[in-house]
Amino acid sequence: MSRRWIQNPNRCADEYLDGIEDFIEFARRHNPGATRIRCPCRRCNNTLFESIETVGFHLVRNGMIETYSIWNLHGEQVDHASSSNAPRVDNVEPIVDPNDQVMGIIQDAFPFASTNINQEGEDDVPTPIDSAEFEQYEKLLKNANQELYPGCESFSVLTAIVELMHGKIKYRMSNLCFDYFLGVFKRMLPTDNCLPKDHKHAQKVLHGLGLGYEKIHACKNNCMLFYKEHETLDTCPICNESRFKMTSQNRTTKIPQKVMRYLPLKPRLQRLYMSMHTATDMRWHKEKRVDDDVMRHPADGEAWKEFDRTFPEFAADPRNVRLGLATDGFNPYGVLNQHHSTWPIFAFPYNLPPWKCMKKEYMMMTVLITEDPGRSIDVYLRPLVDELKDLWTNGVRTYDKSTGRMFTLRAAVMWTVNDFPAYAMVSGWSTKDYMACPVCKEDVTSGWHAGKVCYLGHRRWLPWDHEWREKDKEFDGNTERRLRPREWSGDEILEQLNRLDFAPFEKTVSRTRPSTHLNWTHKPMFFELPYWSKLKLRHNLDVMHVEKNVFDTLVGTILDIEGKTKDTIKARLDLERMGIRRGLWMNRDSDKARRDLAFFSMKPNDKKEFLKFVSSVKFPDGYASNIARCVNVDGGKFTGLKSHDCHVFMQRLLPVGIRHLLPEDVVKPIMLLSRFFSQLTAKTLRRTDMFQLRHDIVQVLCKFEMIFPPAFFTSMIHVMVHLPEEALLAGPVNYRWMYPIERLLGELKKSVRNRAKPEGSIIEAWVQYESLTFCGINDPSLLLPHFWFAPPPSYLSPPSPPSSLSVRTSATSLPSPPLPPCRRRPPAASPPPCFGLSRIFAADFSLLRPPFRTPEMSDLIRRGRSMTTAPSSDPPAQSASAATAPAMLDHVVVGPGASQAPASSSSSVAQPPSARRRHRPTDTIDTTSTDGTGASGSQPGITTLLYC
């Protein structure tokens, strides 16, 4: 019988579902009486034994191994010559051995111990590098085969320690607490048990599964590392500072002044190919990626494709790793009164598919620095850059578990991801002063306005014959005849840097930068990589922080929040000095000059209504935090908004809340800005949309120049003009922003146990996490999907497998998908027709749908709609009825599914309080036209986001 259904990507197709039922019936027939069989789904990979019902559920959810067309592990008898398509797993009896998974982990960690034969019949496995590695393997094998106590069949010493350490890290158990429970368990077990007595001895058992790290001493002033040829020195040859601390008796002790932790990159990259679960996924970008107009992955960007064309030898093997690097600092103590900053540097592979890329399990810490290195970060990058150069030139021999062969693994860094201050550190271009834009460089348009440097001149990106180029009073008082800033290639930048002479890294000396250096502070060490100057994009602007800063500037100005608004007295005086916008000059009718409220700022009553509207918004659980807690209605401001709060506010609340509170000329560009960020931060991008966004953001910035004073235009406002271009080069921004890094830094902060040595606590916890993550990749029961995180909400928990073996379970026998707690599905006489397993899977994605209406809310909406649409010849009466309808609603609910609501249904959309009295309740926002304007006098902007 044909088994082509195995390779059918549509797992809801009838052909695929019929094939799964045939497989399950085959497995039951050839394994009579067996309650657990090997699961051939892509995640379990025939290495885990599950119940037959769970196997059927896994096959629908994860899909079957595409190469498993001969079911020899489930009873099918075939000749040896015809079994070449079967995956390489040991053909053993289907008996569940609790130690099987740990033995598989050991074999993956030490591939030289296995004896696989390739297709040509020759041994093609690595050999141990040294005796120490083989000794670790023997110790692990001994502990894996040793019973926890005589007669124990459930646990070996190794499996017991892995399980206990898994619980220790998952629930953040301290070492003392872990020692206590180990002692209790040891007393509970028979006296001749082999359980370690404390955490220290348990770590020694797991030492072979870890990758370890190196300690490298550094100069106190960040001049150099005592590394390689300088390893034996006791003083810094640059500043003559001692390598070690001095005691009170002026006697040198062997306590270093500063220590950097370095985690070698090569063994961590090799581990990606030691497990069947990740070895195959590392080729996804080449073998399974769909190449069309939609960008879903960095491999869809022009920078990736240009790199392949420039270096075809590297691109020929899809197993070569493309890396991204990110760094940022954080306070490990979590308090502001202690000035301490820890700076880790992370590497993450981009070969993985979108559902694994940028996940915490595949992020690799490479460097841990004990303080803010500033521009001396290149000193600490020296070991990493040396290893990257070797990985590019020579590579490292690596065993590929998916093919059973050795290959030469090479790696290249595609770009870095940093916030704006760290961007200056790694790129060498200062992000301050008059040339702060690292893309425009010296060709940026900047000036001194209101006591600071501001960045204008966005008309340079307009077409040459655009009418706005000839206007002067509406902008900065000058016409614009210049072209857009030129783009600098990597070779041109490298040639420029080679002509400059930079002083050595020395913390104790402060020098004024020569004018010939422009904004260059140092030559980045990344230019030592042979391919770095050929990259089209070397450093990414972080959209997360850009959006946060733009939101703070915009909302602070339109709400006229003291300390955050850019419409200050200095800004008004600057307008007088420039001789533009007389309506915004200081009012000097009396003896004292005063600053009147600008037309782009809300009046006090409107601001209060806007804040009340925001405080009444409810979000589905898990979609956003409670923004209402950040609203200070009496104080007229927001407090404590995080980056993600601003992300949701900018795209969901702001365009709806202001549309009836500000003039139309101010609302339109803000709505376009909201739509700009909404489309830019989508998980999938169309190239045509990015070309349109590149045009739209120039329009928005030029309109802002006609509305706001020059003091409004900080560097964060300016760099928005470069974001669409970077998206075209590198693909979706969710692979290039700091959200995953910031979350990981928050978890590292929680791992500090010894406050006297925070970096030591962090690095030890990270190494343990690496070991257990490696175990979890092979044994999903040990994987920590919510490692260091609070338990997920109950409705996000994985659904239980269906009780029946059939993959076509009827909808009536399945529970309804769980919903966010803010809304509940009303009881229904009969559930709607729905494919059974599809409804189960929909439970995991319930947040992607709008919440359901209750009958009471539907009745209120109908009553409000009938009142607002009733004909009336008296306009005041109609306005009063319009004000009554939305007031019946208790609150407003906002969710991601609302963006799918058609504009034609906006008459039932809840509106902010002031909308009930200032506009007709039937006003709509339509985005069907390509230019972002409505078809019949409607306002431009985004699709209506509020619904009931």
ZAMARGU-4260 file (C-alpha; in steps of 0.2 Angstrom, whole numbers, plus 5000, padded with zeros to 4 digits):
<rodrens>
0) 5000/5000/5000 | 5006/5018/4996 | 5013/5028/5010 | 5015/5044/5002 | 5003/5052/5015
5) 5018/5052/5027 | 5025/5067/5017 | 5009/5076/5016 | 5012/5093/5024 | 4993/5095/5027
10) 4990/5085/5043 | 4971/5089/5042 | 4969/5081/5025 | 4959/5065/5024 | 4973/5056/5016
15) 4984/5059/5031 | 4971/5055/5044 | 4967/5039/5035 | 4985/5034/5035 | 4987/5037/5053
20) 4972/5026/5057 | 4980/5013/5046 | 4996/5014/5055 | 4988/5013/5072 | 4978/4998/5067
25) 4994/4990/5060 | 5003/4994/5077 | 4989/4986/5087 | 4989/4971/5076 | 5007/4967/5076
30) 5009/4972/5095 | 4995/4962/5103 | 4993/4967/5121 | 5005/4981/5121 | 4999/4997/5130
35) 5014/5007/5125 | 5023/5008/5108 | 5037/5018/5100 | 5030/5035/5094 | 5036/5039/5076
40) 5031/5058/5077 | 5044/5071/5073 | 5047/5076/5091 | 5048/5058/5099 | 5058/5051/5084
45) 5054/5033/5088 | 5064/5035/5104 | 5050/5037/5117 | 5037/5024/5121 | 5019/5032/5123
50) 5002/5025/5124 | 4993/5021/5108 | 4981/5035/5110 | 4995/5047/5113 | 5004/5041/5098
55) 4989/5045/5087 | 4988/5062/5095 | 5006/5066/5092 | 5006/5060/5074 | 4992/5073/5070
60) 5000/5087/5080 | 5018/5084/5076 | 5018/5074/5060 | 5026/5057/5056 | 5045/5056/5052
65) 5045/5058/5033 | 5058/5044/5031 | 5049/5031/5041 | 5040/5023/5027 | 5045/5005/5033
70) 5037/5002/5050 | 5051/4989/5055 | 5050/4996/5073 | 5032/4992/5075 | 5032/4974/5068
75) 5034/4975/5050 | 5046/4962/5043 | 5058/4968/5029 | 5074/4962/5021 | 5090/4971/5026
80) 5092/4978/5009 | 5076/4986/5008 | 5077/4995/5025 | 5088/5009/5020 | 5074/5022/5022
85) 5071/5018/5040 | 5079/5030/5052 | 5095/5025/5061 | 5089/5019/5078 | 5093/5003/5087
90) 5080/4989/5083 | 5076/4983/5101 | 5061/4974/5108 | 5047/4986/5112 | 5049/4985/5131
95) 5050/5002/5141 | 5066/5004/5150 | 5067/5019/5161 | 5086/5021/5158 | 5084/5021/5139
100) 5083/5040/5137 | 5098/5043/5148 | 5108/5031/5138 | 5103/5039/5122 | 5108/5056/5130
105) 5125/5049/5134 | 5127/5042/5116 | 5123/5059/5109 | 5135/5068/5121 | 5149/5056/5116
110) 5146/5050/5098 | 5162/5041/5097 | 5155/5028/5108 | 5142/5023/5096 | 5146/5011/5081
115) 5135/5017/5066 | 5139/5011/5049 | 5137/5022/5034 | 5130/5017/5017 | 5147/5013/5010
120) 5150/5001/5025 | 5164/5011/5033 | 5165/5017/5050 | 5163/5036/5050 | 5162/5041/5068
125) 5173/5053/5078 | 5186/5047/5090 | 5189/5054/5107 | 5199/5069/5107 | 5209/5065/5123
130) 5208/5053/5138 | 5199/5065/5149 | 5184/5065/5138 | 5184/5046/5137 | 5185/5046/5156
135) 5170/5057/5158 | 5161/5045/5146 | 5165/5030/5157 | 5160/5038/5173 | 5143/5043/5165
140) 5141/5026/5158 | 5145/5018/5175 | 5132/5029/5184 | 5119/5026/5171 | 5121/5007/5173
145) 5122/5007/5192 | 5106/5004/5201 | 5101/5018/5214 | 5100/5004/5227 | 5101/4985/5225
150) 5085/4979/5216 | 5079/4996/5210 | 5073/4994/5192 | 5065/5012/5191 | 5080/5023/5193
155) 5099/5022/5190 | 5110/5034/5199 | 5111/5045/5184 | 5092/5045/5180 | 5089/5050/5198
160) 5101/5064/5198 | 5094/5071/5182 | 5076/5070/5188 | 5081/5079/5205 | 5092/5092/5196
165) 5077/5095/5184 | 5066/5099/5199 | 5079/5110/5208 | 5081/5122/5193 | 5063/5122/5188
170) 5057/5127/5205 | 5072/5138/5209 | 5078/5128/5224 | 5093/5134/5234 | 5108/5123/5236
175) 5104/5122/5255 | 5087/5116/5252 | 5092/5104/5239 | 5105/5097/5251 | 5092/5095/5264
180) 5080/5085/5253 | 5094/5074/5246 | 5098/5070/5264 | 5080/5065/5268 | 5079/5055/5252
185) 5095/5046/5256 | 5088/5041/5273 | 5072/5035/5266 | 5081/5023/5254 | 5089/5007/5259
190) 5105/5010/5268 | 5116/5003/5253 | 5109/5016/5241 | 5121/5026/5229 | 5112/5043/5230
195) 5124/5058/5232 | 5124/5066/5249 | 5124/5084/5243 | 5123/5096/5228 | 5141/5096/5226
200) 5143/5078/5223 | 5127/5078/5212 | 5136/5091/5201 | 5151/5080/5199 | 5140/5066/5192
205) 5133/5077/5179 | 5149/5086/5175 | 5151/5075/5159 | 5135/5082/5152 | 5140/5100/5154
210) 5151/5110/5143 | 5160/5120/5156 | 5168/5138/5154 | 5184/5146/5156 | 5190/5160/5168
215) 5201/5173/5159 | 5208/5187/5170 | 5207/5205/5164 | 5215/5221/5167 | 5207/5232/5180
220) 5205/5246/5168 | 5199/5235/5153 | 5215/5238/5144 | 5218/5219/5139 | 5215/5201/5144
225) 5229/5190/5152 | 5226/5178/5137 | 5237/5168/5126 | 5254/5177/5125 | 5249/5188/5140
230) 5243/5173/5151 | 5259/5173/5162 | 5260/5192/5165 | 5257/5199/5182 | 5255/5217/5177
235) 5246/5226/5162 | 5259/5231/5149 | 5248/5246/5145 | 5243/5254/5162 | 5255/5245/5173
240) 5241/5240/5185 | 5243/5224/5195 | 5234/5208/5189 | 5230/5203/5207 | 5223/5212/5221
245) 5234/5218/5235 | 5231/5214/5254 | 5232/5227/5268 | 5250/5222/5270 | 5254/5226/5252
250) 5257/5208/5248 | 5250/5201/5232 | 5238/5187/5233 | 5231/5177/5219 | 5214/5185/5218
255) 5212/5193/5201 | 5206/5211/5200 | 5194/5206/5186 | 5188/5190/5179 | 5179/5187/5163
260) 5170/5170/5160 | 5171/5163/5142 | 5160/5149/5136 | 5168/5140/5121 | 5157/5141/5106
265) 5163/5126/5096 | 5156/5112/5108 | 5140/5121/5109 | 5138/5122/5090 | 5143/5103/5089
270) 5129/5099/5101 | 5116/5105/5089 | 5120/5090/5078 | 5122/5077/5092 | 5103/5075/5093
275) 5092/5069/5080 | 5079/5082/5085 | 5090/5097/5081 | 5101/5090/5068 | 5088/5089/5055
280) 5080/5106/5059 | 5097/5114/5056 | 5095/5111/5038 | 5077/5118/5037 | 5082/5135/5030
285) 5088/5126/5014 | 5078/5111/5012 | 5060/5115/5018 | 5059/5134/5017 | 5047/5141/5005
290) 5055/5155/4994 | 5041/5167/4989 | 5036/5185/4991 | 5033/5182/5010 | 5047/5184/5022
295) 5045/5172/5037 | 5063/5169/5042 | 5080/5178/5040 | 5084/5167/5026 | 5071/5176/5016
300) 5080/5193/5017 | 5091/5200/5004 | 5106/5200/5016 | 5106/5181/5018 | 5104/5179/4999
305) 5118/5191/4995 | 5129/5182/5008 | 5125/5165/4999 | 5130/5173/4982 | 5146/5181/4989
310) 5152/5165/4998 | 5145/5150/4988 | 5157/5137/4996 | 5149/5142/5013 | 5132/5141/5007
315) 5134/5124/4998 | 5132/5115/5015 | 5116/5120/5024 | 5123/5113/5040 | 5135/5128/5041
320) 5128/5139/5055 | 5122/5157/5053 | 5124/5166/5070 | 5117/5182/5078 | 5125/5190/5092
325) 5117/5201/5106 | 5123/5209/5122 | 5115/5220/5135 | 5118/5225/5153 | 5108/5222/5168
330) 5109/5225/5187 | 5110/5207/5195 | 5104/5214/5212 | 5088/5221/5205 | 5089/5237/5215
335) 5094/5254/5209 | 5104/5259/5224 | 5118/5247/5220 | 5128/5252/5204 | 5133/5236/5197
340) 5131/5230/5179 | 5133/5213/5172 | 5135/5211/5153 | 5132/5194/5145 | 5135/5191/5126
345) 5123/5178/5118 | 5124/5169/5101 | 5109/5161/5093 | 5108/5150/5077 | 5097/5156/5063
350) 5097/5139/5054 | 5082/5133/5064 | 5064/5134/5058 | 5054/5149/5065 | 5045/5139/5079
355) 5063/5135/5086 | 5073/5150/5081 | 5076/5163/5095 | 5070/5151/5108 | 5079/5150/5125
360) 5084/5132/5123 | 5095/5136/5108 | 5103/5152/5114 | 5121/5151/5119 | 5130/5162/5132
365) 5147/5165/5126 | 5154/5179/5137 | 5150/5185/5154 | 5158/5202/5159 | 5158/5209/5176
370) 5155/5227/5173 | 5149/5239/5159 | 5164/5238/5147 | 5160/5253/5136 | 5170/5255/5121
375) 5182/5242/5128 | 5170/5228/5124 | 5182/5223/5110 | 5194/5218/5123 | 5182/5205/5130
380) 5177/5200/5112 | 5195/5194/5108 | 5192/5175/5113 | 5175/5175/5104 | 5182/5183/5088
385) 5197/5171/5088 | 5186/5156/5089 | 5174/5164/5075 | 5189/5166/5064 | 5194/5148/5066
390) 5176/5142/5063 | 5176/5152/5047 | 5193/5147/5041 | 5196/5129/5047 | 5179/5124/5054
395) 5178/5110/5067 | 5175/5091/5063 | 5157/5087/5069 | 5146/5071/5070 | 5129/5073/5062
400) 5117/5062/5071 | 5104/5063/5057 | 5116/5056/5043 | 5128/5046/5054 | 5143/5055/5046
405) 5156/5067/5051 | 5157/5084/5042 | 5167/5100/5044 | 5156/5113/5053 | 5159/5131/5049
410) 5150/5146/5056 | 5148/5165/5052 | 5140/5179/5061 | 5126/5188/5051 | 5124/5203/5062
415) 5122/5209/5080 | 5106/5214/5089 | 5108/5228/5102 | 5099/5243/5110 | 5106/5260/5105
420) 5119/5262/5118 | 5126/5245/5115 | 5125/5248/5096 | 5138/5261/5098 | 5149/5249/5108
425) 5150/5235/5096 | 5149/5246/5080 | 5162/5258/5085 | 5151/5273/5079 | 5145/5284/5093
430) 5126/5286/5094 | 5128/5304/5102 | 5131/5322/5096 | 5127/5328/5079 | 5131/5312/5069
435) 5122/5300/5081 | 5113/5291/5067 | 5124/5275/5063 | 5116/5273/5046 | 5117/5291/5039
440) 5133/5294/5048 | 5141/5311/5044 | 5127/5315/5031 | 5113/5316/5044 | 5104/5332/5046
445) 5105/5338/5064 | 5105/5355/5073 | 5104/5362/5090 | 5087/5365/5096 | 5080/5369/5113
450) 5096/5364/5122 | 5099/5348/5113 | 5104/5340/5096 | 5089/5336/5085 | 5087/5327/5069
455) 5076/5335/5055 | 5077/5335/5036 | 5066/5320/5032 | 5061/5328/5016 | 5077/5322/5009
460) 5069/5305/5007 | 5054/5312/4997 | 5054/5311/4977 | 5064/5325/4969 | 5048/5334/4963
465) 5038/5333/4978 | 5029/5349/4983 | 5034/5348/5001 | 5052/5351/4996 | 5048/5369/4991
470) 5039/5373/5007 | 5049/5382/5020 | 5038/5390/5034 | 5029/5374/5037 | 5045/5365/5040
475) 5062/5372/5047 | 5061/5389/5037 | 5071/5382/5022 | 5068/5373/5006 | 5075/5356/5003
480) 5085/5352/4988 | 5097/5338/4994 | 5096/5320/4990 | 5094/5306/5003 | 5110/5301/5012
485) 5121/5289/5003 | 5123/5271/5009 | 5140/5266/5014 | 5147/5248/5010 | 5157/5238/5022
490) 5172/5239/5011 | 5171/5258/5011 | 5169/5259/5030 | 5184/5247/5032 | 5195/5258/5021
495) 5190/5273/5031 | 5194/5265/5048 | 5211/5259/5041 | 5216/5277/5038 | 5212/5282/5056
500) 5223/5280/5071 | 5214/5275/5087 | 5222/5276/5104 | 5223/5259/5114 | 5209/5255/5126
505) 5213/5263/5142 | 5200/5268/5155 | 5211/5280/5165 | 5214/5292/5150 | 5200/5303/5142
510) 5204/5310/5125 | 5194/5322/5114 | 5190/5313/5098 | 5199/5322/5083 | 5187/5329/5070
515) 5194/5318/5057 | 5187/5303/5066 | 5169/5309/5064 | 5160/5299/5076 | 5171/5284/5076
520) 5177/5279/5093 | 5187/5263/5089 | 5189/5250/5075 | 5177/5236/5079 | 5185/5219/5081
525) 5172/5211/5070 | 5181/5218/5055 | 5195/5205/5058 | 5182/5192/5052 | 5186/5189/5033
530) 5167/5191/5028 | 5162/5206/5040 | 5165/5219/5027 | 5155/5210/5014 | 5139/5209/5024
535) 5125/5221/5019 | 5118/5223/5037 | 5131/5221/5051 | 5121/5229/5066 | 5102/5230/5068
540) 5092/5244/5075 | 5082/5237/5090 | 5064/5240/5085 | 5058/5236/5103 | 5067/5251/5111
545) 5064/5262/5096 | 5045/5259/5098 | 5046/5262/5116 | 5055/5278/5115 | 5044/5284/5101
550) 5029/5280/5111 | 5036/5290/5126 | 5040/5305/5116 | 5023/5305/5106 | 5012/5302/5121
555) 5021/5313/5133 | 5019/5327/5120 | 5001/5325/5115 | 4996/5323/5134 | 5008/5337/5139
560) 5015/5327/5153 | 5028/5337/5163 | 5045/5330/5161 | 5041/5320/5145 | 5033/5332/5133
565) 5045/5340/5120 | 5034/5355/5119 | 5043/5365/5132 | 5047/5384/5135 | 5064/5381/5126
570) 5055/5373/5111 | 5044/5388/5110 | 5058/5400/5111 | 5067/5390/5098 | 5052/5392/5086
575) 5053/5411/5088 | 5072/5411/5085 | 5069/5401/5069 | 5054/5412/5064 | 5042/5399/5060
580) 5024/5394/5067 | 5019/5410/5075 | 5004/5402/5083 | 5016/5392/5094 | 5026/5407/5100
585) 5026/5412/5119 | 5011/5423/5124 | 5017/5440/5130 | 5001/5449/5132 | 5005/5453/5150
590) 5021/5456/5160 | 5025/5438/5160 | 5026/5426/5145 | 5017/5410/5146 | 5016/5394/5136
595) 4998/5391/5129 | 4992/5374/5126 | 4997/5368/5108 | 4984/5362/5096 | 4992/5345/5096
600) 4990/5343/5114 | 4974/5337/5123 | 4964/5349/5133 | 4963/5344/5152 | 4945/5337/5151
605) 4950/5327/5135 | 4965/5321/5143 | 4955/5315/5158 | 4943/5306/5147 | 4957/5298/5137
610) 4965/5291/5153 | 4948/5285/5159 | 4946/5276/5143 | 4963/5267/5144 | 4960/5262/5162
615) 4943/5254/5157 | 4951/5243/5144 | 4952/5224/5147 | 4964/5212/5139 | 4964/5193/5137
620) 4975/5184/5149 | 4992/5182/5142 | 4990/5195/5128 | 4996/5210/5138 | 4999/5216/5156
625) 4986/5226/5165 | 4989/5243/5158 | 4975/5251/5169 | 4987/5249/5184 | 4999/5261/5175
630) 4986/5275/5173 | 4986/5290/5185 | 4969/5299/5180 | 4971/5312/5193 | 4989/5315/5189
635) 4986/5315/5171 | 5000/5303/5166 | 5006/5285/5165 | 5018/5277/5176 | 5027/5260/5175
640) 5024/5256/5157 | 5035/5242/5151 | 5042/5240/5133 | 5028/5228/5129 | 5015/5239/5137
645) 5020/5253/5125 | 5021/5240/5111 | 5002/5235/5113 | 4997/5253/5117 | 5005/5260/5102
650) 4996/5248/5090 | 4980/5244/5099 | 4974/5258/5110 | 4982/5275/5104 | 4974/5276/5087
655) 4957/5273/5094 | 4958/5283/5109 | 4964/5299/5101 | 4954/5300/5085 | 4940/5311/5093
660) 4951/5321/5105 | 4964/5329/5093 | 4962/5338/5076 | 4961/5327/5061 | 4978/5333/5054
665) 4986/5327/5070 | 4976/5311/5071 | 4980/5305/5053 | 4999/5304/5055 | 4998/5296/5072
670) 4986/5282/5065 | 4998/5279/5050 | 5013/5278/5063 | 5003/5265/5073 | 4999/5255/5057
675) 5018/5256/5052 | 5023/5248/5068 | 5009/5235/5067 | 5014/5229/5050 | 5033/5231/5053
680) 5032/5219/5069 | 5021/5206/5060 | 5028/5188/5060 | 5027/5188/5041 | 5031/5202/5030
685) 5028/5205/5012 | 5041/5214/5001 | 5028/5225/4993 | 5021/5230/5010 | 5039/5235/5016
690) 5041/5246/5000 | 5025/5254/5005 | 5030/5256/5023 | 5047/5264/5017 | 5036/5277/5008
695) 5023/5279/5022 | 5036/5282/5036 | 5044/5297/5026 | 5026/5304/5024 | 5023/5302/5043
700) 5040/5310/5048 | 5037/5325/5036 | 5019/5328/5043 | 5027/5327/5061 | 5039/5341/5056
705) 5024/5352/5051 | 5015/5348/5067 | 5028/5347/5081 | 5042/5358/5086 | 5060/5353/5081
710) 5064/5348/5099 | 5052/5333/5096 | 5064/5325/5084 | 5076/5314/5094 | 5088/5301/5087
715) 5074/5288/5090 | 5062/5297/5080 | 5074/5299/5066 | 5080/5281/5065 | 5062/5275/5061
720) 5066/5280/5043 | 5078/5266/5042 | 5068/5252/5049 | 5059/5246/5033 | 5075/5245/5024
725) 5082/5234/5037 | 5067/5223/5036 | 5069/5220/5018 | 5087/5215/5021 | 5085/5204/5036
730) 5067/5198/5037 | 5055/5199/5051 | 5060/5209/5066 | 5055/5196/5079 | 5072/5188/5075
735) 5081/5204/5077 | 5074/5213/5092 | 5078/5213/5111 | 5063/5205/5118 | 5070/5187/5119
740) 5086/5194/5126 | 5078/5205/5139 | 5067/5190/5145 | 5083/5180/5147 | 5091/5193/5156
745) 5077/5194/5168 | 5079/5176/5172 | 5097/5177/5174 | 5094/5190/5187 | 5083/5178/5197
750) 5097/5165/5197 | 5109/5175/5208 | 5111/5166/5225 | 5127/5173/5231 | 5126/5192/5231
755) 5144/5194/5234 | 5148/5184/5218 | 5133/5187/5206 | 5143/5182/5190 | 5148/5166/5198
760) 5130/5162/5203 | 5124/5166/5185 | 5137/5156/5176 | 5135/5140/5187 | 5116/5141/5185
765) 5118/5143/5166 | 5129/5128/5164 | 5117/5117/5174 | 5103/5124/5163 | 5113/5119/5147
770) 5115/5101/5154 | 5097/5099/5158 | 5092/5107/5141 | 5102/5094/5132 | 5094/5080/5142
775) 5077/5088/5138 | 5080/5089/5119 | 5082/5070/5120 | 5069/5067/5133 | 5054/5079/5131
780) 5048/5075/5149 | 5064/5083/5155 | 5063/5098/5144 | 5060/5115/5153 | 5048/5124/5142
785) 5044/5137/5156 | 5061/5136/5164 | 5063/5150/5177 | 5046/5156/5172 | 5030/5156/5183
790) 5018/5142/5178 | 5008/5146/5163 | 4989/5150/5164 | 4978/5134/5165 | 4970/5138/5148
795) 4988/5138/5140 | 4992/5120/5146 | 4994/5107/5133 | 4977/5098/5130 | 4975/5080/5135
800) 4975/5067/5122 | 4958/5061/5115 | 4951/5047/5125 | 4947/5037/5109 | 4960/5030/5098
805) 4952/5036/5082 | 4960/5052/5075 | 4942/5058/5070 | 4935/5060/5087 | 4918/5068/5086
810) 4916/5086/5091 | 4902/5082/5103 | 4914/5071/5114 | 4927/5085/5115 | 4928/5099/5128
815) 4926/5117/5122 | 4943/5126/5119 | 4947/5135/5135 | 4945/5154/5134 | 4953/5169/5142
820) 4945/5173/5159 | 4938/5189/5154 | 4925/5181/5143 | 4916/5164/5144 | 4907/5155/5130
825) 4888/5154/5134 | 4881/5137/5136 | 4874/5131/5119 | 4862/5117/5115 | 4874/5109/5103
830) 4892/5114/5099 | 4896/5120/5081 | 4902/5107/5069 | 4921/5106/5070 | 4934/5094/5067
835) 4939/5086/5083 | 4957/5087/5084 | 4957/5104/5076 | 4947/5110/5091 | 4960/5103/5103
840) 4974/5111/5094 | 4964/5127/5094 | 4965/5128/5113 | 4983/5132/5112 | 4979/5147/5100
845) 4964/5153/5109 | 4972/5170/5111 | 4972/5172/5092 | 4953/5174/5092 | 4942/5187/5098
850) 4933/5183/5114 | 4915/5178/5113 | 4900/5189/5117 | 4888/5184/5130 | 4869/5186/5127
855) 4868/5201/5138 | 4882/5210/5129 | 4874/5206/5112 | 4857/5213/5118 | 4866/5229/5124
860) 4874/5231/5108 | 4858/5228/5098 | 4849/5241/5109 | 4864/5253/5107 | 4864/5251/5088
865) 4846/5253/5087 | 4847/5269/5097 | 4862/5276/5087 | 4854/5272/5070 | 4837/5278/5073
870) 4832/5293/5061 | 4830/5309/5070 | 4827/5327/5063 | 4834/5334/5079 | 4853/5333/5079
875) 4855/5337/5098 | 4844/5322/5102 | 4853/5311/5091 | 4869/5316/5099 | 4862/5312/5116
880) 4856/5295/5111 | 4873/5291/5104 | 4880/5295/5120 | 4869/5283/5129 | 4872/5268/5119
885) 4891/5265/5123 | 4888/5269/5141 | 4879/5253/5144 | 4894/5243/5142 | 4904/5239/5157
890) 4921/5240/5149 | 4930/5238/5133 | 4939/5222/5128 | 4954/5223/5116 | 4962/5208/5108
895) 4973/5203/5093 | 4958/5195/5084 | 4950/5212/5083 | 4960/5217/5069 | 4950/5205/5058
900) 4934/5214/5061 | 4927/5222/5045 | 4926/5241/5044 | 4908/5240/5040 | 4904/5233/5057
905) 4911/5248/5066 | 4894/5255/5071 | 4894/5242/5085 | 4912/5246/5090 | 4914/5253/5107
910) 4921/5271/5107 | 4931/5282/5120 | 4920/5293/5131 | 4922/5309/5121 | 4917/5300/5105
915) 4899/5299/5111 | 4897/5318/5110 | 4909/5325/5097 | 4906/5313/5082 | 4893/5303/5074
920) 4894/5285/5081 | 4894/5278/5063 | 4911/5285/5059 | 4923/5272/5052 | 4941/5269/5049
925) 4944/5260/5032 | 4960/5253/5026 | 4954/5245/5010 | 4962/5258/4999 | 4981/5256/4995
930) 4985/5274/5001 | 4978/5271/5018 | 4963/5283/5016 | 4945/5279/5017 | 4934/5277/5002
935) 4920/5289/5007 | 4927/5302/5018 | 4933/5290/5031 | 4949/5293/5041 | 4965/5285/5037
940) 4973/5273/5049 | 4972/5255/5054 | 4957/5243/5056 | 4946/5246/5071 | 4953/5237/5085
945) 4940/5238/5099 | 4925/5226/5099 | 4913/5219/5112
</rodrens>
